[in-house]
Amino acid sequence: MKLKDLYTKGKTVFSLEVFPPNKSFPIETVYKAIEGLAAIEPAYISVTYGAGGNRANRSTCEIASHIKKEYGIEPMAHLTCINSTRDDVDFMLSDFADNGIENILALRGDTKPDEEPKNDFPHASDLTAYIASKGGFDIAGACYPETHVDAVSAEDDIKNLKIKTDSGASHLVSQLFFDNSCFYDFEKRAREAGITVPISAGIMPVTNKKQIERMVTMCGASLPSK
C-alpha cells in the first residue's frame, strides 16, 4: 500500500516512529516495543535508518519487514544518502523491494566528522529523484517548520523543499516542533510557494529533558518558555 493513498481518505493520518537498537541491544528489543505500539493501530510506522548509514546494516529493512509481516501495518523505511554511493542505494532499494517495503522517507542524513561525504547524492532531492526514476516506491520527504539548520534562509529552505516535491516526494513529514505557530506559519509559506502535497506534523513526547534538549540542538527547533 502506498502511503500517499492514506491522505485521500479524509481521515487523520496518525503514525509512529521507531529506531533500530544500537549494537549493545538485540533487535528483539525493538520488536517488543513494536508489539505494544501495534495495539494503538497507527496508520503506519516509520523506521529510522540503521546506525552507520551503510548497506552492511540491514536493521531498518529487517524491522520494517517485521512490522508488515507480523502486524499488517504499513512500514515506511528511512533511507539516507550523504554517506551512500549509488551502488549502496541500489542495494537498499533492492532489499526493500524484495521484502515488500513500498514506502521510503528519503533523507540526506548527517555527515560524519571522520568521513568525507559521498558525491552521488548531495541532497535529499537528488535521492528522491533517483528513487522516483526507479519506480515502485512511494517517497516521502522531510521538512523543517523552523528551517533546516544548514539552510541559507527560510525562503531558500522553502525553495529547496519545492525542488524536493517536484522531484517526486508525494507527502512530507515535519521535523519536531513545540510551538504550533511555527508549523502553521511554515505550512502557509509552503502553500504560497506552490507546495501542494500533504504535510504531516512531527511530534515528539517530552519524556526526558536531556533527550529533548539534545534533539532540539540537533534539528534547530525551539523550546517555548512554558
N, C-alpha and C positions, 0 to 999 in steps of 0.2 A: 504493500500500500504506500502510495506517495503521500507524504505529509501535507503537501500543498492542498490536497483534496479536503483535508480537515477544515480548512478555512473557508470552504464554500458552503458549509452546512448551517451557518448562522448560529453556532454554539460556541461557548467559551472553550478555548483550547488550553488545557492545563497539562503541563509536562513536568518531569523531574529530571535531575541530572546526577549521575554517579561517576566516580573516577576509579581507575584501576588502583589496587593497593600497591604500596612500594614493595621492594624485594623482601623486606623483613616480615611480610604478612602473606599468607596463601591467598589465592584467588577466591577460595571458598568464603573468605571474609566478606567480600562484596556480594557474593551470592546470597548470603544470609540476610544482608541488608535489603537486597532486591526483593526477597520473599515478602518482607513487610511492606515495602513500597508498592508492590504489585496489588496489594489488597486495597489501596487507595484508588485504584483504577485510573491512572493517568492516561491521557491520550497517547503519549509516547514517553520514552525515557532516553535521554541522550547520554552518551558515554564519552568522556574526555579521552584525548589521545594519550597512549601509554608513555610513561616517563622515558626520556631519551629521544623520542620522536624519530624512531627508525623502524625498519621492517623486521628487525630481529625481535622486537617486542610486539607480539600478536595479541596482547591482553585486551585491547579495545575491541578487536574483532571477536574474540572469544566471549567476552561479556555481552556484547550486542547480540551475538548469535544465541546465547543462553537466554536472554530476555525474550527473544522472539519464539524460540522453540518451547521453552518451559511455561511461559505465561501468555503467549499470543499477543503481547504488547509490541507495538512497532518501535524499534530502536532507531536512534539517529547517531551515527558514529562520527566523532570529530576526526578531522584529518588536517594536519599542519604541513606547511611546505617550505619554510625558510631553511630548514636543515635537511631537506629531502631532494634527491635528484629525480629526474623524470622516471628513471627505472624504479626508484623507490615507490613513487606514486602509482606507477603501473602495477607494481606488485600488490600494494594495498588495495587498489581498486579491484583487482582480480580476486583477492582474498575476500573482500566484501561481497562481490557478486556471487562467488562460489558458496557463500553462507547465507544467501538470501537477504542481504542487507541492501536496501534500496535508497536509504536517506543518509546524506552526508552534510555535516557542517564544515564548510571549507574555511580554514583559518591560516593566517600567516604563521602564527606561533612565535615563541620567544627565541631570540638569538642566544647563543651560548658564548660566554666570555672566553672560553678556551678553544673555540672552533669557528672558522670562517664560514659565513652563510653560503649556501649553495646559490647559484645564479639562475637555475632553471625556472624558479617561480619566486620572484622578488616580492610579490604582493598577493594577498588573498584573491584579488580579482583575476590574477593570472591563473591561479589554481582553479578557480570557479570556471573560467572559460575553457580550460583544458578538460575538466570533468564533463562539462556540458558537451564538448565535442565528441566525447566517447559515447554518450547516450546511455540510457538505462537507469540513471540516478536522479533523484530529486535533491537539489542543492539548496542549503540554507546558508545565510551569511550572518556575520556578527555586525552589530552596530553599537555606537557609543553615545548615549544621551549627553554625557558631559565632555565629549570629544576625545578621540584617540590620543593617547599620551605622546605619540610621535607626529601628530598632525601639525601642520604649519599654522592652521587656524580652524575655527569651527566651520567656516564657509568651505575651506578646502576639504575638510573631512566629509562634508555632505557631497561635494563633487566626486570624491573617491567612492563614496557609497553608491552614488548613481552609476558609476562605472561598474561596480560590483553587481548591481541588479541587472544592468544591461548585459553583463557577461553571462547571466544565467541563474542568479540566485532568485528563487521563487518566493522566498519569505525570509524575514530577518529576525534574529534573536538578540535582544539588547544585553549589553554588559550590565552588571548590577548597579542599582542606584537606590538612594534612600530619600530622595526629595522628588515627589511626584511632579512638581512643576518643571523639573529638569526634563523629565520624559515627555510631558505634554508639549513643551516648547520645541524639543527635538523633533517630535513627530510632526508638528506643524511645519517646521523648516524643511523636513524631508518631503512632505507632500507638496509644498510650494516649489521644490526642486524637481518635481515630476516623478518621485519615487512612489509607486502605487501598490507595491506588494505588501502583504500583511506584516506587521511589526509586533512581535511578542515582547512583553516586558520581562526582563530578567530580575528575579527577586532572590535574595539570599537571607535566610533567617538569621537573626542575631542571637547566637548561642554561645559565642566565645569572643571576648573583647579583643584579645591579641590577634585572633584569626581575622576578624573583621578589619582591624587596623592594617594588617599586612595586605589584605586583598584591596583595600581602598588605596593604599600606596601603589600597588602594582598596576591597578587599572585606571587610576586618575579620578576616581569617584570622590564625592564629598560626603561628610557626615553632618547632619543637622545638629544644632546645639542641644535640641531636646528630642 
